[in-house]
Each structure stands twice: as C-alpha cells, then as structure tokens.
C-alpha cells in the first residue's frame, strides 16, 4: 500500500481542483482530469514513484465508479418512455456502435481506438470509454493514449452537438417531447445532454435526461459482449501459441530414449483470459436493480452521484498520466474523421426514427 501513496497523492491533487472547477464552470471534471494528467506526463512532471498509484487509480477507481453509475439509472423511468422511446434508444445505440466499428478500419483508425470511440459515442461519453478500456486492455498494457483520444473526441463532437441540435429541432418540426428524445439519443455526455435539453425547454430536458440514461443502461450488455469476444480471442491466441512451440515429432531412425533428439521447446504461457462477464459489469447491473426498486432515499442517491463523479475523475487522472502526445498525433486526424462520422450517424438515425415513429 505504501508504494501507492505518491501516485494517490498526485491523483488527489488533481481530482479535487477539477471537481471544484467543474462546479463553477460548464466543463466536465473528467475531461479536466485527463487533460491535466496528460500535461503532467508530457512535461516530465510524473515521477516513477507515482506510477503504481496512478495505474491503480486508473483501474480500480474506474471500476468502482462504473458500479456506482448504476445507481443513477431506474428501469421504470426508462420504460416510461414507451415503445417509441425504447426503439429509438436501442436502434441508435446499435447502429452507431456498429457503423463506427466498421468505419474505423476504412479510415485507418486502429481497432482498439475505433472500439473506444464507438462505445463513447453510442453510449455515454467518457465514462463508457473508460469502462470499455478496462475490458479491451484488462492487463493495463497501454490503452491510455487511445482512451485519451476517444475522450477528447467525445468532448469535441458532443459540444458541437449540444449547440447544433437545439437549433435544428425547431426547423425540423420537433415538439418538446420529440426534441428531448432526439437530443437524449444523440448527444454523447450526460452533462452535454442536460445543457442541450435545457436550451429547448424544461419538458425537453426531462425527456432528454431519461433517454440518455436509457442509453447508459445498455453499457452493461455492450461491455459484457465485447468482453466475451476478447476472452475468446485470447483463448484462441493461447492455443495457437501452444501449438507453435510444441516440440516436433521424433524423426524416423532417431536413437531411443531421445538420443540425438532436439531439446523440447518450452511450453508457451497461457494467454490471460478475462472473466466471462467483468465483475464491475455485474456490480453495475446490481446497482441498477437496486435503484429500480425505489428503496433508496434521495440523500443516498445524491451522495452516490457525487461519489461516482469523484471516482471517475480520479481514474481519469491515472489514464491521462499514461498518455504520450507524440503517439496521439499519428492518429489524430483519422480519429477525428471517425468521430465526426459517428456523430452524424447517431444524430441521423435517431432523428429519422423520432420523425417516423411520431
């Protein structure tokens, strides 16, 4: 535990100011934290002694934050949107995620980064990106740059969407209910949805917020599904590695007892296999179920909401401190093109569905 202290002290020194600034200005504490962490890393301010605590924060605090995120979601509230709302949410998430994953290789974006962008843009922004990064890189082998890029894109294009969609809702003929549904199904971050919905009306804000939380519910099955794929691929990689290093068959005519035989190759280490369903996803689902019972008082939910933000902000400091800006430059333009396309897909699909299912 002592070796974690330098890194944890650095995390706290960044997290507390980020939370305070976010209360005073319309900016995400998560984004502030990952930016500050990246700056500290790239100016050489992160010492080697701080690395264990930073890594621990990026992994452990992240998972705890995602679990508590479930307490913000109530299934009865999402169900109150009706069939139309549920169809818009599910279809928008599925099409946005699938299209973004497919477009990534076309644009030359690395597979892991494309997956993180797809998750953040289709579900709930930075929190979804961080949750998915814990699955695609369960051993902490270097997804920090990709995570930072995806979070930056969520911030950029989510901000553009929160300005554009309220302005377009009127000309498209959307009433408050339709505008809220469109905004909630299209804009990336929860805070951005609140800002965009509030720019239309109080009624639109209420619908947009519930719609957005409906998208967050889909985080668990999406992460669990990707986790199964990752687990299967790692298992297949382990089998192939074992076959490749297996000793060759004894040549005909070789002396008995192995005389003249080549030394047997060492057995290959087995690839790490993530759990069938990540434990933090199970915890997330349990938290959603608990919130849906209506048994928790408002004061508990308020504390859980603040704690969730604090934990995710602290995790972002750790993720940001692992970012190498020189590597980011190599994929920045292509990743931005993918983010723009993903935003257009989300807004286009949800807009068409809202209009046609009215």
GUDREN-919172 format. One record per residue (C-alpha): residue in three letters; x, y, z. Coordinates in steps of 0.1 Angstrom, whole numbers, plus 5000, padded with zeros to 4 digits. Layout:
- ALA, X, Y, Z
...
//
This chain:
- UNK, 5000, 5000, 5000
- UNK, 5029, 5024, 5008
- UNK, 5042, 5022, 4972
- UNK, 5008, 5036, 4960
- UNK, 5009, 5067, 4981
- UNK, 5029, 5090, 4958
- UNK, 5006, 5083, 4929
- UNK, 4974, 5086, 4950
- UNK, 4986, 5119, 4964
- UNK, 4991, 5132, 4928
- UNK, 4956, 5119, 4919
- UNK, 4940, 5137, 4948
- UNK, 4960, 5169, 4940
- UNK, 4944, 5169, 4905
- UNK, 4910, 5155, 4913
- UNK, 4899, 5180, 4940
- UNK, 4906, 5211, 4919
- UNK, 4890, 5195, 4888
- UNK, 4858, 5189, 4908
- UNK, 4858, 5224, 4922
- UNK, 4863, 5240, 4887
- UNK, 4835, 5218, 4873
- UNK, 4811, 5232, 4899
- UNK, 4819, 5268, 4889
- UNK, 4822, 5264, 4851
- UNK, 4804, 5244, 4824
- UNK, 4832, 5219, 4819
- UNK, 4834, 5182, 4827
- UNK, 4856, 5173, 4857
- UNK, 4865, 5140, 4839
- UNK, 4878, 5159, 4808
- UNK, 4898, 5183, 4830
- UNK, 4914, 5155, 4849
- UNK, 4925, 5135, 4819
- UNK, 4939, 5167, 4803
- UNK, 4959, 5177, 4834
- UNK, 4972, 5141, 4838
- UNK, 4984, 5141, 4801
- UNK, 5000, 5175, 4805
- UNK, 5019, 5164, 4837
- UNK, 5031, 5132, 4819
- UNK, 5043, 5150, 4788
- UNK, 5062, 5178, 4806
- UNK, 5080, 5152, 4827
- UNK, 5063, 5160, 4860
- UNK, 5052, 5124, 4867
- UNK, 5080, 5106, 4886
- UNK, 5085, 5069, 4885
- UNK, 5075, 5066, 4922
- UNK, 5040, 5078, 4913
- UNK, 5033, 5053, 4886
- UNK, 5020, 5024, 4908
- UNK, 4994, 5047, 4924
- UNK, 4984, 5062, 4890
- UNK, 4979, 5027, 4875
- UNK, 4959, 5015, 4905
- UNK, 4936, 5046, 4902
- UNK, 4931, 5042, 4865
- UNK, 4919, 5006, 4870
- UNK, 4904, 5002, 4905
- UNK, 4888, 5035, 4909
- UNK, 4874, 5033, 4874
- UNK, 4856, 5001, 4881
- UNK, 4842, 5014, 4914
- UNK, 4829, 5045, 4896
- UNK, 4812, 5024, 4869
- UNK, 4795, 5003, 4895
- UNK, 4781, 5034, 4913
- UNK, 4770, 5048, 4880
- UNK, 4743, 5022, 4880
- UNK, 4726, 5039, 4909
- UNK, 4717, 5068, 4886
- UNK, 4696, 5045, 4864
- UNK, 4660, 5035, 4870
- UNK, 4645, 5009, 4847
- UNK, 4609, 5021, 4853
- UNK, 4618, 5056, 4843
- UNK, 4633, 5043, 4810
- UNK, 4602, 5021, 4804
- UNK, 4580, 5052, 4809
- UNK, 4594, 5065, 4775
- UNK, 4572, 5039, 4759
- UNK, 4578, 5016, 4729
- UNK, 4588, 5046, 4707
- UNK, 4615, 5058, 4731
- UNK, 4629, 5023, 4737
- UNK, 4631, 5016, 4699
- UNK, 4649, 5049, 4693
- UNK, 4674, 5042, 4721
- UNK, 4682, 5006, 4711
- UNK, 4683, 5012, 4674
- UNK, 4705, 5044, 4677
- UNK, 4730, 5027, 4700
- UNK, 4732, 4995, 4678
- UNK, 4736, 5013, 4645
- UNK, 4760, 5040, 4659
- UNK, 4782, 5014, 4675
- UNK, 4782, 4990, 4646
- UNK, 4788, 5017, 4619
- UNK, 4817, 5033, 4639
- UNK, 4834, 4999, 4644
- UNK, 4831, 4992, 4607
- UNK, 4842, 5027, 4596
- UNK, 4873, 5026, 4618
- UNK, 4895, 5003, 4596
- UNK, 4882, 5021, 4565
- UNK, 4896, 5054, 4579
- UNK, 4928, 5038, 4591
- UNK, 4919, 5040, 4628
- UNK, 4934, 5013, 4650
- UNK, 4909, 4986, 4660
- UNK, 4911, 4994, 4698
- UNK, 4907, 5031, 4693
- UNK, 4878, 5026, 4670
- UNK, 4861, 5004, 4696
- UNK, 4865, 5030, 4723
- UNK, 4852, 5058, 4700
- UNK, 4822, 5036, 4691
- UNK, 4814, 5029, 4727
- UNK, 4817, 5065, 4739
- UNK, 4797, 5080, 4710
- UNK, 4769, 5054, 4712
- UNK, 4765, 5051, 4750
- UNK, 4776, 5078, 4774
- UNK, 4808, 5095, 4765
- UNK, 4839, 5094, 4788
- UNK, 4825, 5070, 4813
- UNK, 4817, 5045, 4786
- UNK, 4851, 5049, 4770
- UNK, 4868, 5043, 4803
- UNK, 4846, 5012, 4811
- UNK, 4853, 4997, 4777
- UNK, 4891, 5004, 4780
- UNK, 4891, 4982, 4811
- UNK, 4878, 4953, 4790
- UNK, 4899, 4957, 4758
- UNK, 4930, 4962, 4779
- UNK, 4924, 4942, 4811
- UNK, 4961, 4938, 4819
- UNK, 4968, 4976, 4816
- UNK, 4991, 4971, 4787
- UNK, 4988, 5006, 4771
- UNK, 4954, 5017, 4761
- UNK, 4958, 5051, 4778
- UNK, 4966, 5070, 4745
- UNK, 4936, 5055, 4728
- UNK, 4914, 5063, 4758
- UNK, 4926, 5099, 4759
- UNK, 4919, 5103, 4722
- UNK, 4884, 5089, 4725
- UNK, 4876, 5111, 4755
- UNK, 4888, 5142, 4736
- UNK, 4867, 5134, 4706
- UNK, 4836, 5129, 4728
- UNK, 4842, 5163, 4743
- UNK, 4847, 5180, 4709
- UNK, 4818, 5165, 4690
- UNK, 4795, 5164, 4720
- UNK, 4800, 5201, 4724
- UNK, 4792, 5207, 4687
- UNK, 4761, 5185, 4690
- UNK, 4748, 5203, 4721
- UNK, 4749, 5236, 4702
- UNK, 4736, 5223, 4668
- UNK, 4707, 5200, 4679
- UNK, 4686, 5226, 4698
- UNK, 4689, 5250, 4669
- UNK, 4678, 5223, 4644
- UNK, 4649, 5209, 4665
- UNK, 4626, 5238, 4656
- UNK, 4632, 5238, 4618
- UNK, 4627, 5200, 4618
- UNK, 4593, 5204, 4633
- UNK, 4601, 5186, 4666
- UNK, 4579, 5194, 4696
- UNK, 4594, 5194, 4731
- UNK, 4589, 5157, 4735
- UNK, 4605, 5148, 4702
- UNK, 4633, 5173, 4706
- UNK, 4642, 5158, 4740
- UNK, 4641, 5123, 4726
- UNK, 4664, 5132, 4697
- UNK, 4689, 5151, 4719
- UNK, 4689, 5123, 4745
- UNK, 4696, 5097, 4719
- UNK, 4722, 5116, 4700
- UNK, 4744, 5138, 4723
- UNK, 4773, 5120, 4739
- UNK, 4779, 5131, 4776
- UNK, 4751, 5132, 4802
- UNK, 4761, 5168, 4811
- UNK, 4760, 5178, 4774
- UNK, 4725, 5163, 4771
- UNK, 4714, 5183, 4801
- UNK, 4727, 5215, 4785
- UNK, 4712, 5208, 4751
- UNK, 4678, 5197, 4765
- UNK, 4676, 5227, 4788
- UNK, 4683, 5250, 4758
- UNK, 4650, 5238, 4743
- UNK, 4626, 5237, 4773
- UNK, 4621, 5221, 4807
- UNK, 4599, 5195, 4792
- UNK, 4625, 5186, 4766
- UNK, 4652, 5184, 4793
- UNK, 4632, 5159, 4813
- UNK, 4627, 5136, 4783
- UNK, 4663, 5140, 4771
- UNK, 4677, 5131, 4805
- UNK, 4657, 5099, 4808
- UNK, 4665, 5090, 4772
- UNK, 4702, 5095, 4779
- UNK, 4701, 5073, 4810
- UNK, 4683, 5047, 4788
- UNK, 4714, 5046, 4766
- UNK, 4736, 5042, 4797
- UNK, 4716, 5011, 4807
- UNK, 4730, 4995, 4775
- UNK, 4766, 4999, 4787
- UNK, 4765, 4967, 4806
- UNK, 4754, 4943, 4778
- UNK, 4777, 4961, 4754
- UNK, 4808, 4958, 4776
- UNK, 4799, 4922, 4786
- UNK, 4795, 4913, 4749
- UNK, 4829, 4928, 4739
- UNK, 4844, 4911, 4770
- UNK, 4832, 4877, 4757
- UNK, 4848, 4884, 4723
- UNK, 4881, 4895, 4739
- UNK, 4881, 4864, 4761
- UNK, 4875, 4841, 4732
- UNK, 4903, 4857, 4711
- UNK, 4928, 4855, 4739
- UNK, 4919, 4818, 4744
- UNK, 4924, 4812, 4707
- UNK, 4957, 4830, 4708
- UNK, 4969, 4809, 4737
- UNK, 4960, 4777, 4718
- UNK, 4979, 4788, 4687
- UNK, 5009, 4798, 4707
- UNK, 5010, 4764, 4724
- UNK, 5008, 4746, 4691
- UNK, 5036, 4767, 4675
- UNK, 5061, 4760, 4703
- UNK, 5052, 4723, 4706
- UNK, 5083, 4701, 4701
- UNK, 5085, 4685, 4667
- UNK, 5078, 4648, 4663
- UNK, 5108, 4624, 4667
- UNK, 5124, 4618, 4634
- UNK, 5124, 4583, 4620
- UNK, 5155, 4564, 4629
- UNK, 5164, 4585, 4659
- UNK, 5180, 4567, 4688
- UNK, 5157, 4555, 4716
- UNK, 5154, 4575, 4748
- UNK, 5158, 4607, 4730
- UNK, 5195, 4605, 4720
- UNK, 5200, 4629, 4691
- UNK, 5167, 4645, 4696
- UNK, 5164, 4683, 4696
- UNK, 5156, 4698, 4731
- UNK, 5119, 4702, 4736
- UNK, 5107, 4738, 4732
- UNK, 5094, 4754, 4764
- UNK, 5057, 4755, 4767
- UNK, 5040, 4788, 4759
- UNK, 5025, 4808, 4787
- UNK, 4988, 4808, 4786
- UNK, 4971, 4840, 4775
- UNK, 4953, 4859, 4802
- UNK, 4916, 4853, 4799
- UNK, 4893, 4880, 4812
- UNK, 4863, 4868, 4833
- UNK, 4832, 4857, 4813
- UNK, 4814, 4889, 4825
- UNK, 4836, 4916, 4841
- UNK, 4828, 4918, 4878
- UNK, 4823, 4956, 4876
- UNK, 4796, 4950, 4850
- UNK, 4779, 4926, 4874
- UNK, 4781, 4953, 4901
- UNK, 4767, 4979, 4877
- UNK, 4737, 4957, 4869
- UNK, 4732, 4951, 4907
- UNK, 4732, 4988, 4913
- UNK, 4707, 4994, 4885
- UNK, 4684, 4968, 4900
- UNK, 4688, 4983, 4935
- UNK, 4679, 5018, 4922
- UNK, 4649, 5005, 4903
- UNK, 4633, 4992, 4935
- UNK, 4628, 5028, 4946
- UNK, 4641, 5018, 4981
- UNK, 4670, 5043, 4982
- UNK, 4663, 5077, 4997
- UNK, 4673, 5108, 4977
- UNK, 4701, 5117, 5000
- UNK, 4718, 5084, 4993
- UNK, 4714, 5089, 4956
- UNK, 4728, 5124, 4958
- UNK, 4759, 5111, 4977
- UNK, 4763, 5082, 4952
- UNK, 4761, 5106, 4923
- UNK, 4789, 5129, 4937
- UNK, 4810, 5098, 4946
- UNK, 4806, 5084, 4911
- UNK, 4819, 5117, 4896
- UNK, 4848, 5118, 4920
- UNK, 4859, 5082, 4914
- UNK, 4857, 5086, 4876
- UNK, 4875, 5119, 4878
- UNK, 4903, 5103, 4898
- UNK, 4905, 5074, 4874
- UNK, 4909, 5099, 4845
- UNK, 4939, 5114, 4862
- UNK, 4956, 5080, 4861
- UNK, 4946, 5074, 4825
- UNK, 4958, 5109, 4814
- UNK, 4991, 5103, 4831
- UNK, 4997, 5074, 4807
- UNK, 4992, 5094, 4776
- UNK, 5020, 5100, 4751
- UNK, 5012, 5131, 4730
- UNK, 5036, 5120, 4702
- UNK, 5017, 5089, 4697
- UNK, 4984, 5108, 4696
- UNK, 4995, 5129, 4667
- UNK, 4998, 5099, 4645
- UNK, 4961, 5090, 4646
- UNK, 4945, 5124, 4655
- UNK, 4932, 5134, 4620
- UNK, 4918, 5099, 4612
- UNK, 4902, 5096, 4646
- UNK, 4886, 5130, 4643
- UNK, 4871, 5119, 4610
- UNK, 4857, 5088, 4627
- UNK, 4842, 5109, 4655
- UNK, 4825, 5132, 4630
- UNK, 4811, 5103, 4611
- UNK, 4799, 5086, 4643
- UNK, 4782, 5118, 4655
- UNK, 4764, 5122, 4621
- UNK, 4752, 5086, 4623
- UNK, 4738, 5090, 4658
- UNK, 4720, 5122, 4650
- UNK, 4708, 5110, 4617
- UNK, 4695, 5076, 4628
- UNK, 4678, 5089, 4659
- UNK, 4663, 5119, 4640
- UNK, 4648, 5097, 4614
- UNK, 4633, 5074, 4639
- UNK, 4619, 5102, 4661
- UNK, 4603, 5117, 4630
- UNK, 4589, 5085, 4615
- UNK, 4577, 5069, 4648
- UNK, 4558, 5100, 4659
//
